[in-house]
Amino acid sequence: MIEQNAHATGDLPVTFLRDIETTIGLSHLKQGDAIANLDYGVTPANFGADAVAFPSSTQEIACIIRSAAAHGVPVVPQGGRTGLVGGGVSSPGQIVVSTTRLNRIVEIYPDERVAVVEAGVTLQALQAAASEYQLEPGIDLPSRGSATIGGMVSTNAGGISAFRYGVMRHRVLGLEAVLPDGSIYSDLTRVVKNVAGYDLKHLFIGAEGTLGIVTRAAIKLEPVPAATATALFGLPSVEAALEATKLGLSVEYGHMRAAEAIWNSFFSLTSGEHLWSATDYYPDYPVNLIMALGGGDEEQLQTQLGRIYEELYETYPEMSAVVATSQTQEAELWRLREDTDLIYRRYPAAPSFDVSVPLSRIEAYVTRCIPELQSIDPTFDPYLFGHIADGNLHIVLNAAGADLTPEKAAAVEAVLYRDLTQSGGSFSAEHGIGSKRVHALRATADPVKFALMTRIKAAIDAGHTLNPGKVTG
């Protein structure tokens, strides 16, 4: 089989491919035309490699990595292939190692509020399994159906609950990973308090598979509230949205679970597409805010939302609000925020940016950036939405990626990234660095920090064979 497909495997050594077939079985190694039949996810470049391997265990991944190291074959790890910054793209002469078959929920410890899962488990699968014990992972993403836990660990994923439960770095108690030499790092600690030496799991969280392939993780869980309540506020400004968020954080009953801001351009797109409307709710508010509360009694939570509205109305009488009275209505409101695919269907590969801005600077940041972007191109009317409780803004241009010249792309980045680091923010909030943002990291990072990152990469992966070209380049 290998000899007959030698041409399709490009520069990969035949002996290496035989090793992989022996390890995982012929049916789980895809080459040539078989790769074209796979779902490449966000970008076709994810499957630029000559082969894609689907191991089913940590030990099988370790065998693949050892063989790859011996043959000098670069390895690109992949999870759900939902990343937007090219963290999983691959090239000829490389092999992709997918965690798709590592999809087992090893154990849920309800009394400990901990789940141990393999890397290929999707967030949605973990949410469903944990919900049987009235628990949840404390993190949520619109791509929950395809995003995998291993990928989320590797990108330090954030999501809508980060202001309350933290990002993935705060959810991981322990993990297991295969290192670039094929050795297995295993520290599946299930407790919060642990000062037994260096906390090395943090080397792999957010490293995007450049230091090791995460294979299992122990995830901290949180109790699911017995009831939720959701409202949509139409507001005149960012200042009003921040005030609403402040009120949501200080409710007398329950707690705030989400505060998601949707600026007018994106709200008009999603509400128009889904034919959403409500009595006395106007479609042209500058900022729309979805707020969700959780607690023990839905009626009490809705009362809290009413009080927030009343207090806001005293300062912003031009505002409006809609409170969902059923799960169906809640889902309809969330669809207005989460259906970002509408943008990419209208503008294929639309350039997207993901920044963190200190809360006190959000209004000034948006006020500065929009006209500056329009000075680059008068047709720019970017879609803007994000997790306003933690300052994470998503900015997507209303332009197809193919229509943006390198010069114009550089000008856009200069506007969006200017002074972010100096002000205490970040040019990459939750999407990561991948291959697309390496230049931005070099340009904005503290030189000592970047030098230390490259030293760590060289120490752990001297041959630069694990996810080459990502993060540090």
VOPAGU-2260 file (C-alpha; in pm, 1 decimal, decimal comma):
REM VOPAGU-2260
SITE   aa  ch    i         X         Y         Z
SITE  MET   A    0       0,0       0,0       0,0
SITE  ILE   A    1     276,5     246,5      97,0
SITE  GLU   A    2     482,7     176,5    -216,3
SITE  GLN   A    3     179,4     228,4    -439,9
SITE  ASN   A    4      95,2     560,7    -275,6
SITE  ALA   A    5     453,0     688,9    -252,5
SITE  HIS   A    6     380,4     977,5    -488,9
SITE  ALA   A    7      77,8    1090,3    -283,4
SITE  THR   A    8     284,1    1101,0      36,5
SITE  GLY   A    9     527,5    1362,0     -98,2
SITE  ASP   A   10     846,4    1388,1     105,1
SITE  LEU   A   11     738,1    1164,4     392,1
SITE  PRO   A   12     971,4     864,8     428,7
SITE  VAL   A   13     811,5     532,1     347,3
SITE  THR   A   14     962,4     376,0     660,9
SITE  PHE   A   15     801,2     647,0     871,0
SITE  LEU   A   16     460,2     583,2     716,9
SITE  ARG   A   17     500,7     208,8     779,2
SITE  ASP   A   18     566,3     290,0    1145,5
SITE  ILE   A   19     246,6     493,4    1162,7
SITE  GLU   A   20      39,9     222,7     992,6
SITE  THR   A   21     173,7     -32,5    1238,0
SITE  THR   A   22      88,4     192,7    1530,6
SITE  ILE   A   23    -264,8     304,7    1444,3
SITE  GLY   A   24    -375,9      80,6    1159,9
SITE  LEU   A   25    -401,8     153,0     787,8
SITE  SER   A   26    -760,5     279,7     808,3
SITE  HIS   A   27    -661,6     556,5    1048,3
SITE  LEU   A   28    -386,7     702,5     830,0
SITE  LYS   A   29    -517,5     917,5     546,9
SITE  GLN   A   30    -306,8    1010,6     243,7
SITE  GLY   A   31    -357,2    1154,6    -101,6
SITE  ASP   A   32    -717,0    1171,4    -220,7
SITE  ALA   A   33    -842,2    1038,7     115,0
SITE  ILE   A   34    -742,4    1367,8     278,6
SITE  ALA   A   35    -960,8    1562,9      38,5
SITE  ASN   A   36   -1265,7    1383,2     177,9
SITE  LEU   A   37   -1199,3    1506,3     532,5
SITE  ASP   A   38   -1354,7    1815,4     688,7
SITE  TYR   A   39   -1076,4    2073,5     698,4
SITE  GLY   A   40   -1268,4    2307,6     927,1
SITE  VAL   A   41   -1208,8    2680,6     896,8
SITE  THR   A   42    -942,9    2672,0     623,6
SITE  PRO   A   43    -833,5    2423,4     354,3
SITE  ALA   A   44    -472,7    2494,4     456,8
SITE  ASN   A   45    -530,6    2283,2     766,7
SITE  PHE   A   46    -485,8    1978,7     543,6
SITE  GLY   A   47    -184,0    2088,8     343,8
SITE  ALA   A   48      16,6    1800,1     492,6
SITE  ASP   A   49      95,6    1477,8     310,1
SITE  ALA   A   50     -73,2    1258,9     571,5
SITE  VAL   A   51    -327,9    1283,0     851,8
SITE  ALA   A   52    -309,9    1039,1    1143,8
SITE  PHE   A   53    -597,0     955,1    1376,5
SITE  PRO   A   54    -450,4     787,9    1686,3
SITE  SER   A   55    -680,6     668,9    1965,1
SITE  SER   A   56    -461,2     698,1    2273,8
SITE  THR   A   57    -181,0     890,5    2438,1
SITE  GLN   A   58      51,6     596,5    2378,5
SITE  GLU   A   59     -23,1     591,7    2005,1
SITE  ILE   A   60      49,2     965,0    1981,9
SITE  ALA   A   61     374,6     909,6    2168,7
SITE  CYS   A   62     475,3     638,3    1918,6
SITE  ILE   A   63     395,8     870,8    1626,3
SITE  ILE   A   64     595,8    1154,8    1779,0
SITE  ARG   A   65     896,6     932,5    1849,5
SITE  SER   A   66     894,7     804,4    1493,1
SITE  ALA   A   67     850,0    1156,4    1354,7
SITE  ALA   A   68    1144,3    1278,6    1562,4
SITE  ALA   A   69    1359,8     991,0    1439,8
SITE  HIS   A   70    1274,5    1067,3    1075,5
SITE  GLY   A   71    1279,5    1446,8    1108,6
SITE  VAL   A   72     911,9    1480,2    1013,5
SITE  PRO   A   73     732,0    1791,2    1145,6
SITE  VAL   A   74     405,0    1721,9    1329,0
SITE  VAL   A   75      99,3    1950,9    1332,7
SITE  PRO   A   76    -153,6    1873,5    1610,3
SITE  GLN   A   77    -520,5    1939,8    1541,1
SITE  GLY   A   78    -840,0    1934,8    1745,0
SITE  GLY   A   79   -1170,1    2067,3    1614,2
SITE  ARG   A   80   -1003,0    2288,0    1346,5
SITE  THR   A   81   -1208,6    2590,6    1454,7
SITE  GLY   A   82    -910,8    2824,1    1508,4
SITE  LEU   A   83    -903,8    3155,5    1320,6
SITE  VAL   A   84    -531,0    3236,1    1327,1
SITE  GLY   A   85    -379,1    2944,2    1137,0
SITE  GLY   A   86    -270,3    2745,6    1441,1
SITE  GLY   A   87    -349,5    2416,4    1269,1
SITE  VAL   A   88    -237,0    2484,0     912,3
SITE  SER   A   89       1,9    2229,4     766,4
SITE  SER   A   90     232,5    2191,7     465,8
SITE  PRO   A   91     377,1    1919,3     240,0
SITE  GLY   A   92     640,9    1716,2     417,7
SITE  GLN   A   93     444,3    1730,4     743,9
SITE  ILE   A   94     197,5    1497,5     913,8
SITE  VAL   A   95    -116,5    1609,5    1095,0
SITE  VAL   A   96    -197,5    1431,6    1420,7
SITE  SER   A   97    -568,0    1464,8    1496,6
SITE  THR   A   98    -713,8    1405,2    1843,2
SITE  THR   A   99   -1058,7    1321,1    1700,1
SITE  ARG   A  100   -1050,7     962,2    1827,7
SITE  LEU   A  101    -937,9    1063,1    2176,6
SITE  ASN   A  102   -1300,4    1138,0    2255,5
SITE  ARG   A  103   -1363,6     960,5    2583,7
SITE  ILE   A  104   -1485,8    1120,4    2902,8
SITE  VAL   A  105   -1263,1     925,8    3138,5
SITE  GLU   A  106   -1443,3    1007,5    3462,5
SITE  ILE   A  107   -1662,7    1269,1    3623,4
SITE  TYR   A  108   -1622,8    1316,0    3997,4
SITE  PRO   A  109   -1941,5    1500,9    4095,9
SITE  ASP   A  110   -1849,0    1547,2    4462,7
SITE  GLU   A  111   -1512,7    1691,4    4361,5
SITE  ARG   A  112   -1666,8    1891,4    4075,5
SITE  VAL   A  113   -1397,6    1764,0    3839,6
SITE  ALA   A  114   -1404,0    1591,6    3500,3
SITE  VAL   A  115   -1111,5    1403,5    3347,5
SITE  VAL   A  116   -1146,2    1389,5    2969,9
SITE  GLU   A  117    -944,0    1308,6    2662,2
SITE  ALA   A  118    -835,4    1587,8    2431,4
SITE  GLY   A  119   -1078,6    1510,6    2149,4
SITE  VAL   A  120   -1390,8    1549,0    2363,5
SITE  THR   A  121   -1593,4    1844,0    2239,4
SITE  LEU   A  122   -1700,3    2117,1    2476,2
SITE  GLN   A  123   -2063,2    2030,8    2403,5
SITE  ALA   A  124   -2004,9    1666,0    2493,6
SITE  LEU   A  125   -1846,4    1765,6    2822,8
SITE  GLN   A  126   -2129,9    2007,9    2894,3
SITE  ALA   A  127   -2385,7    1733,3    2831,5
SITE  ALA   A  128   -2204,1    1478,1    3049,0
SITE  ALA   A  129   -2150,5    1725,4    3333,2
SITE  SER   A  130   -2512,6    1843,9    3320,3
SITE  GLU   A  131   -2625,8    1498,5    3437,3
SITE  TYR   A  132   -2474,6    1597,1    3772,3
SITE  GLN   A  133   -2603,2    1957,4    3755,4
SITE  LEU   A  134   -2250,8    2074,1    3674,7
SITE  GLU   A  135   -2087,4    2267,4    3388,6
SITE  PRO   A  136   -1727,0    2336,0    3275,7
SITE  GLY   A  137   -1744,5    2707,4    3360,9
SITE  ILE   A  138   -1658,8    2799,9    3003,7
SITE  ASP   A  139   -1873,6    2832,9    2692,7
SITE  LEU   A  140   -1813,3    2914,7    2326,4
SITE  PRO   A  141   -2039,4    2945,6    2021,6
SITE  SER   A  142   -1828,4    2671,1    1857,2
SITE  ARG   A  143   -1907,7    2433,4    2144,5
SITE  GLY   A  144   -2015,9    2158,3    1905,2
SITE  SER   A  145   -1676,6    2133,0    1734,2
SITE  ALA   A  146   -1421,5    2292,1    1968,4
SITE  THR   A  147   -1232,4    2022,0    2156,9
SITE  ILE   A  148   -1102,3    2035,1    2511,3
SITE  GLY   A  149    -746,1    1970,9    2395,3
SITE  GLY   A  150    -768,6    2256,0    2147,1
SITE  MET   A  151    -924,5    2483,8    2406,2
SITE  VAL   A  152    -645,4    2404,9    2651,6
SITE  SER   A  153    -384,0    2462,6    2382,6
SITE  THR   A  154    -530,0    2801,1    2288,6
SITE  ASN   A  155    -625,8    2901,4    2644,4
SITE  ALA   A  156    -981,4    2957,2    2525,2
SITE  GLY   A  157   -1195,3    3222,3    2691,5
SITE  GLY   A  158   -1561,9    3264,6    2599,4
SITE  ILE   A  159   -1862,0    3431,1    2757,2
SITE  SER   A  160   -1803,2    3329,2    3120,4
SITE  ALA   A  161   -1440,2    3436,0    3154,9
SITE  PHE   A  162   -1522,6    3735,8    3373,4
SITE  ARG   A  163   -1672,3    3495,9    3631,0
SITE  TYR   A  164   -1491,7    3163,9    3597,4
SITE  GLY   A  165   -1173,8    3263,3    3418,7
SITE  VAL   A  166   -1026,4    3132,6    3094,7
SITE  MET   A  167    -911,9    2777,3    3026,7
SITE  ARG   A  168    -596,8    2835,4    3229,7
SITE  HIS   A  169    -819,2    2871,8    3535,7
SITE  ARG   A  170   -1029,5    2564,3    3454,6
SITE  VAL   A  171    -744,0    2313,3    3412,8
SITE  LEU   A  172    -631,6    2139,0    3731,9
SITE  GLY   A  173    -397,4    1892,9    3564,1
SITE  LEU   A  174    -312,0    1758,1    3223,2
SITE  GLU   A  175    -124,9    1500,3    3021,4
SITE  ALA   A  176      77,0    1582,0    2711,3
SITE  VAL   A  177     316,5    1415,9    2469,3
SITE  LEU   A  178     643,8    1606,7    2436,5
SITE  PRO   A  179     837,2    1657,7    2110,6
SITE  ASP   A  180    1065,7    1361,6    2189,6
SITE  GLY   A  181     771,1    1128,7    2245,5
SITE  SER   A  182     794,8    1121,0    2624,1
SITE  ILE   A  183     470,1    1161,3    2817,0
SITE  TYR   A  184     420,3    1438,4    3071,2
SITE  SER   A  185     147,7    1319,3    3308,1
SITE  ASP   A  186      12,7    1528,5    3593,4
SITE  LEU   A  187    -361,2    1474,7    3616,6
SITE  THR   A  188    -393,7    1652,9    3949,9
SITE  ARG   A  189    -758,7    1695,6    4053,5
SITE  VAL   A  190    -716,8    1946,2    4336,4
SITE  VAL   A  191    -697,3    2326,3    4335,9
SITE  LYS   A  192    -421,4    2361,6    4594,3
SITE  ASN   A  193     -93,7    2222,3    4462,9
SITE  VAL   A  194     245,8    2386,0    4517,1
SITE  ALA   A  195     457,3    2073,9    4461,0
SITE  GLY   A  196     723,1    2235,1    4244,4
SITE  TYR   A  197     687,0    2425,2    3918,1
SITE  ASP   A  198     330,8    2420,4    3786,3
SITE  LEU   A  199     439,0    2295,7    3446,0
SITE  LYS   A  200      89,9    2250,5    3303,1
SITE  HIS   A  201      92,2    2621,9    3226,7
SITE  LEU   A  202     368,1    2565,0    2970,7
SITE  PHE   A  203     119,8    2373,5    2756,7
SITE  ILE   A  204    -190,2    2586,5    2818,9
SITE  GLY   A  205    -192,9    2848,6    2545,1
SITE  ALA   A  206     116,1    2709,0    2370,4
SITE  GLU   A  207     -94,4    2600,9    2069,3
SITE  GLY   A  208      68,9    2261,0    2044,2
SITE  THR   A  209     422,5    2399,0    1998,9
SITE  LEU   A  210     557,5    2246,1    2321,0
SITE  GLY   A  211     350,2    1929,0    2345,7
SITE  ILE   A  212      27,4    1764,0    2233,7
SITE  VAL   A  213    -229,9    1771,3    2512,7
SITE  THR   A  214    -399,3    1430,3    2539,2
SITE  ARG   A  215    -598,5    1443,3    2864,4
SITE  ALA   A  216    -704,3    1710,4    3110,2
SITE  ALA   A  217    -866,5    1741,1    3451,4
SITE  ILE   A  218   -1123,8    2020,5    3426,4
SITE  LYS   A  219   -1278,4    2203,0    3720,8
SITE  LEU   A  220   -1660,0    2208,1    3708,3
SITE  GLU   A  221   -1915,5    2451,4    3850,4
SITE  PRO   A  222   -2274,9    2404,0    3972,1
SITE  VAL   A  223   -2542,7    2472,7    3712,1
SITE  PRO   A  224   -2795,8    2726,6    3842,4
SITE  ALA   A  225   -3147,9    2595,6    3884,1
SITE  ALA   A  226   -3284,8    2886,1    3680,7
SITE  THR   A  227   -3168,4    3150,4    3435,9
SITE  ALA   A  228   -3309,8    3474,1    3301,3
SITE  THR   A  229   -3197,7    3667,0    2995,8
SITE  ALA   A  230   -3262,7    4019,4    2874,0
SITE  LEU   A  231   -3163,0    4231,5    2576,4
SITE  PHE   A  232   -3096,3    4599,3    2646,5
SITE  GLY   A  233   -3088,1    4860,4    2372,1
SITE  LEU   A  234   -2841,5    5125,1    2486,9
SITE  PRO   A  235   -2712,4    5460,3    2362,5
SITE  SER   A  236   -2341,5    5409,6    2436,8
SITE  VAL   A  237   -2058,8    5190,9    2560,7
SITE  GLU   A  238   -2078,4    5384,9    2886,1
SITE  ALA   A  239   -2436,8    5266,9    2931,8
SITE  ALA   A  240   -2338,3    4905,7    2853,9
SITE  LEU   A  241   -2060,8    4918,9    3112,6
SITE  GLU   A  242   -2301,5    5064,1    3368,7
SITE  ALA   A  243   -2548,2    4783,3    3295,4
SITE  THR   A  244   -2270,3    4529,7    3340,7
SITE  LYS   A  245   -2173,4    4685,7    3672,8
SITE  LEU   A  246   -2533,3    4657,2    3789,4
SITE  GLY   A  247   -2545,3    4295,4    3671,3
SITE  LEU   A  248   -2239,0    4211,7    3877,0
SITE  SER   A  249   -2396,4    4353,6    4191,7
SITE  VAL   A  250   -2745,7    4199,8    4177,6
SITE  GLU   A  251   -2902,1    4126,8    4514,3
SITE  TYR   A  252   -3020,2    3782,0    4406,0
SITE  GLY   A  253   -2837,8    3530,0    4188,3
SITE  HIS   A  254   -2533,9    3617,8    3978,1
SITE  MET   A  255   -2451,4    3745,0    3630,9
SITE  ARG   A  256   -2359,5    3468,0    3387,9
SITE  ALA   A  257   -2298,0    3670,7    3073,1
SITE  ALA   A  258   -2283,1    4024,6    2941,0
SITE  GLU   A  259   -2238,3    4033,4    2564,3
SITE  ALA   A  260   -2226,9    4360,5    2372,2
SITE  ILE   A  261   -2338,7    4377,7    2008,4
SITE  TRP   A  262   -2273,1    4699,3    1820,9
SITE  ASN   A  263   -2527,2    4819,7    1566,7
SITE  SER   A  264   -2364,9    4686,4    1249,1
SITE  PHE   A  265   -2357,4    4325,1    1367,8
SITE  PHE   A  266   -2695,9    4347,1    1540,3
SITE  SER   A  267   -2854,1    4473,9    1217,3
SITE  LEU   A  268   -2703,2    4180,5    1028,5
SITE  THR   A  269   -2819,6    3905,8    1264,1
SITE  SER   A  270   -3158,5    4052,4    1355,4
SITE  GLY   A  271   -3232,6    4112,2     987,0
SITE  GLU   A  272   -3127,4    3762,5     884,7
SITE  HIS   A  273   -3333,6    3596,8    1158,1
SITE  LEU   A  274   -3626,7    3838,6    1122,4
SITE  TRP   A  275   -3604,3    3921,9    1490,5
SITE  SER   A  276   -3801,6    4211,5    1632,3
SITE  ALA   A  277   -3981,4    4306,5    1951,9
SITE  THR   A  278   -4242,6    4561,6    2045,8
SITE  ASP   A  279   -4090,5    4898,7    2140,9
SITE  TYR   A  280   -3738,2    4771,0    2071,9
SITE  TYR   A  281   -3576,2    4977,0    1799,9
SITE  PRO   A  282   -3323,4    4818,5    1562,9
SITE  ASP   A  283   -3076,0    5106,2    1557,3
SITE  TYR   A  284   -2939,8    5132,0    1911,5
SITE  PRO   A  285   -2563,3    5201,3    1903,9
SITE  VAL   A  286   -2500,2    4914,3    2147,3
SITE  ASN   A  287   -2716,2    4612,8    2231,7
SITE  LEU   A  288   -2639,1    4412,7    2545,0
SITE  ILE   A  289   -2745,7    4054,7    2617,8
SITE  MET   A  290   -2735,1    3989,0    2990,0
SITE  ALA   A  291   -2796,6    3652,4    3154,4
SITE  LEU   A  292   -2844,9    3591,2    3525,7
SITE  GLY   A  293   -2839,8    3259,4    3709,7
SITE  GLY   A  294   -2985,2    3154,7    4044,2
SITE  GLY   A  295   -3246,5    2943,6    4215,2
SITE  ASP   A  296   -3568,4    3108,0    4100,3
SITE  GLU   A  297   -3650,1    3245,0    3754,9
SITE  GLU   A  298   -3909,9    3493,0    3878,0
SITE  GLN   A  299   -3659,7    3645,3    4119,9
SITE  LEU   A  300   -3399,8    3669,5    3843,0
SITE  GLN   A  301   -3641,9    3844,6    3610,3
SITE  THR   A  302   -3719,7    4085,4    3892,3
SITE  GLN   A  303   -3347,7    4161,6    3914,4
SITE  LEU   A  304   -3335,9    4231,4    3541,4
SITE  GLY   A  305   -3631,9    4464,7    3583,2
SITE  ARG   A  306   -3450,6    4654,3    3855,0
SITE  ILE   A  307   -3144,1    4690,1    3635,4
SITE  TYR   A  308   -3364,5    4832,9    3361,1
SITE  GLU   A  309   -3530,2    5078,9    3600,4
SITE  GLU   A  310   -3198,4    5203,2    3733,7
SITE  LEU   A  311   -3051,1    5242,4    3387,2
SITE  TYR   A  312   -3364,1    5419,0    3262,4
SITE  GLU   A  313   -3311,6    5698,7    3513,2
SITE  THR   A  314   -2987,3    5792,4    3335,0
SITE  TYR   A  315   -3066,5    5670,4    2983,3
SITE  PRO   A  316   -3439,6    5723,7    2919,8
SITE  GLU   A  317   -3394,3    5654,4    2548,9
SITE  MET   A  318   -3305,4    5289,7    2618,8
SITE  SER   A  319   -3528,2    4985,0    2580,3
SITE  ALA   A  320   -3528,6    4623,6    2692,1
SITE  VAL   A  321   -3672,1    4279,7    2616,9
SITE  VAL   A  322   -3683,3    4005,1    2879,1
SITE  ALA   A  323   -3705,2    3646,5    2752,3
SITE  THR   A  324   -3998,2    3459,7    2903,2
SITE  SER   A  325   -3911,3    3113,0    2770,6
SITE  GLN   A  326   -3609,1    2904,8    2671,3
SITE  THR   A  327   -3707,2    2952,2    2308,3
SITE  GLN   A  328   -3692,3    3328,4    2345,5
SITE  GLU   A  329   -3357,3    3299,1    2527,1
SITE  ALA   A  330   -3220,4    3097,6    2235,5
SITE  GLU   A  331   -3349,1    3357,5    1988,3
SITE  LEU   A  332   -3166,4    3633,2    2174,0
SITE  TRP   A  333   -2842,5    3436,6    2190,9
SITE  ARG   A  334   -2860,4    3362,1    1819,6
SITE  LEU   A  335   -2830,3    3737,4    1759,4
SITE  ARG   A  336   -2486,7    3724,1    1922,4
SITE  GLU   A  337   -2357,6    3381,2    1826,4
SITE  ASP   A  338   -2439,3    3352,8    1455,2
SITE  THR   A  339   -2107,2    3494,3    1338,8
SITE  ASP   A  340   -2111,1    3258,6    1038,7
SITE  LEU   A  341   -2340,4    3512,3     872,1
SITE  ILE   A  342   -2042,7    3743,7     832,2
SITE  TYR   A  343   -1823,1    3483,3     666,6
SITE  ARG   A  344   -2096,9    3369,5     431,7
SITE  ARG   A  345   -2135,3    3726,9     315,2
SITE  TYR   A  346   -1762,7    3805,8     317,6
SITE  PRO   A  347   -1556,9    3486,5     273,4
SITE  ALA   A  348   -1247,7    3478,4     496,1
SITE  ALA   A  349   -1332,2    3823,0     632,8
SITE  PRO   A  350   -1034,1    3951,8     834,1
SITE  SER   A  351   -1116,1    3916,5    1203,6
SITE  PHE   A  352    -943,4    4065,3    1505,2
SITE  ASP   A  353    -969,7    3975,4    1868,9
SITE  VAL   A  354    -844,6    4230,3    2121,2
SITE  SER   A  355    -864,9    4285,7    2495,0
SITE  VAL   A  356    -911,0    4642,6    2611,9
SITE  PRO   A  357    -920,3    4759,6    2975,7
SITE  LEU   A  358   -1282,5    4841,0    3057,9
SITE  SER   A  359   -1210,6    5206,9    3126,3
SITE  ARG   A  360   -1068,6    5246,4    2774,3
SITE  ILE   A  361   -1324,3    5060,1    2562,9
SITE  GLU   A  362   -1528,8    5363,6    2460,8
SITE  ALA   A  363   -1220,7    5567,2    2366,1
SITE  TYR   A  364   -1078,1    5269,3    2176,0
SITE  VAL   A  365   -1391,7    5218,0    1966,1
SITE  THR   A  366   -1436,1    5592,6    1911,3
SITE  ARG   A  367   -1080,4    5615,6    1779,2
SITE  CYS   A  368   -1067,2    5297,5    1570,4
SITE  ILE   A  369   -1385,7    5319,0    1362,5
SITE  PRO   A  370   -1309,2    5651,9    1189,1
SITE  GLU   A  371    -943,6    5555,3    1148,3
SITE  LEU   A  372   -1045,6    5232,4     974,5
SITE  GLN   A  373   -1278,0    5430,2     749,5
SITE  SER   A  374    -991,3    5661,0     661,1
SITE  ILE   A  375    -814,7    5351,7     525,2
SITE  ASP   A  376   -1123,5    5250,7     327,9
SITE  PRO   A  377   -1447,2    5452,7     337,6
SITE  THR   A  378   -1649,9    5134,1     283,3
SITE  PHE   A  379   -1531,5    4979,9     611,2
SITE  ASP   A  380   -1816,3    4939,9     858,8
SITE  PRO   A  381   -1673,7    4664,0    1080,0
SITE  TYR   A  382   -1885,6    4419,7    1275,1
SITE  LEU   A  383   -1814,2    4467,6    1643,4
SITE  PHE   A  384   -1924,0    4246,3    1932,4
SITE  GLY   A  385   -1772,5    4095,5    2239,3
SITE  HIS   A  386   -1749,4    4001,7    2603,8
SITE  ILE   A  387   -1784,6    4346,6    2754,0
SITE  ALA   A  388   -1753,3    4226,0    3113,6
SITE  ASP   A  389   -1389,3    4137,1    3051,6
SITE  GLY   A  390   -1308,7    4384,4    2772,4
SITE  ASN   A  391   -1269,4    4129,6    2492,0
SITE  LEU   A  392   -1382,3    4281,1    2161,1
SITE  HIS   A  393   -1418,1    4098,5    1829,9
SITE  ILE   A  394   -1379,5    4314,3    1520,0
SITE  VAL   A  395   -1456,8    4164,5    1179,2
SITE  LEU   A  396   -1418,3    4368,8     862,3
SITE  ASN   A  397   -1702,3    4384,1     613,1
SITE  ALA   A  398   -1465,5    4271,2     338,9
SITE  ALA   A  399   -1364,0    3940,1     186,5
SITE  GLY   A  400   -1014,3    3832,8     281,4
SITE  ALA   A  401    -911,2    3811,9     -84,1
SITE  ASP   A  402   -1000,8    4179,8    -133,8
SITE  LEU   A  403    -765,3    4308,1     134,4
SITE  THR   A  404    -417,4    4391,4       3,1
SITE  PRO   A  405    -115,7    4329,4     230,1
SITE  GLU   A  406     -66,5    4704,1     257,8
SITE  LYS   A  407    -426,0    4763,4     363,3
SITE  ALA   A  408    -413,4    4470,7     607,6
SITE  ALA   A  409    -102,4    4618,1     769,5
SITE  ALA   A  410    -272,1    4956,0     799,3
SITE  VAL   A  411    -577,1    4796,5     965,7
SITE  GLU   A  412    -357,8    4614,2    1217,8
SITE  ALA   A  413    -169,7    4934,8    1293,8
SITE  VAL   A  414    -498,4    5104,0    1385,5
SITE  LEU   A  415    -636,6    4819,2    1594,6
SITE  TYR   A  416    -317,2    4724,0    1777,7
SITE  ARG   A  417    -179,8    5070,9    1849,1
SITE  ASP   A  418    -108,3    5133,4    2219,0
SITE  LEU   A  419    -295,0    4820,4    2330,8
SITE  THR   A  420       1,2    4670,1    2515,4
SITE  GLN   A  421      98,3    5002,9    2672,9
SITE  SER   A  422    -257,1    5053,7    2799,4
SITE  GLY   A  423    -265,8    4713,2    2967,7
SITE  GLY   A  424    -458,3    4529,9    2694,4
SITE  SER   A  425    -368,7    4263,1    2440,3
SITE  PHE   A  426    -387,4    4234,1    2061,7
SITE  SER   A  427    -490,7    3867,8    2102,6
SITE  ALA   A  428    -757,1    3802,2    2363,2
SITE  GLU   A  429    -861,2    3441,8    2295,0
SITE  HIS   A  430    -789,6    3343,3    1933,0
SITE  GLY   A  431    -418,0    3293,3    1992,2
SITE  ILE   A  432    -114,5    3359,1    1772,1
SITE  GLY   A  433    -102,3    3064,7    1531,7
SITE  SER   A  434      81,2    3146,3    1209,6
SITE  LYS   A  435    -113,2    3463,2    1123,8
SITE  ARG   A  436     -22,2    3669,4    1430,7
SITE  VAL   A  437     347,1    3583,9    1477,3
SITE  HIS   A  438     453,5    3917,1    1329,4
SITE  ALA   A  439     216,2    4102,6    1560,7
SITE  LEU   A  440     354,5    3920,5    1862,8
SITE  ARG   A  441     709,7    4009,2    1761,5
SITE  ALA   A  442     610,8    4372,6    1715,3
SITE  THR   A  443     414,8    4418,0    2037,4
SITE  ALA   A  444     564,6    4180,2    2295,1
SITE  ASP   A  445     820,2    4285,7    2551,1
SITE  PRO   A  446    1155,8    4183,7    2394,7
SITE  VAL   A  447    1260,8    3992,0    2704,0
SITE  LYS   A  448     930,4    3803,5    2706,4
SITE  PHE   A  449     963,7    3705,8    2341,5
SITE  ALA   A  450    1326,7    3601,1    2388,7
SITE  LEU   A  451    1225,4    3385,0    2685,4
SITE  MET   A  452     949,7    3224,7    2478,5
SITE  THR   A  453    1196,9    3131,7    2204,8
SITE  ARG   A  454    1438,2    2990,0    2465,0
SITE  ILE   A  455    1163,0    2773,0    2612,6
SITE  LYS   A  456    1067,5    2649,3    2264,8
SITE  ALA   A  457    1430,6    2567,3    2184,7
SITE  ALA   A  458    1478,3    2386,5    2516,3
SITE  ILE   A  459    1171,8    2165,2    2478,8
SITE  ASP   A  460    1164,8    2128,3    2099,0
SITE  ALA   A  461    1521,5    2179,8    1979,8
SITE  GLY   A  462    1439,7    2050,4    1632,5
SITE  HIS   A  463    1135,4    2276,7    1595,9
SITE  THR   A  464     937,4    1978,2    1468,8
SITE  LEU   A  465     619,1    2024,8    1674,0
SITE  ASN   A  466     372,8    2265,8    1507,5
SITE  PRO   A  467     653,0    2458,5    1337,5
SITE  GLY   A  468     603,0    2820,2    1237,7
SITE  LYS   A  469     338,4    2885,5    1503,2
SITE  VAL   A  470     347,7    3129,4    1798,3
SITE  THR   A  471     720,9    3210,8    1797,9
SITE  GLY   A  472     761,4    3148,4    1423,6
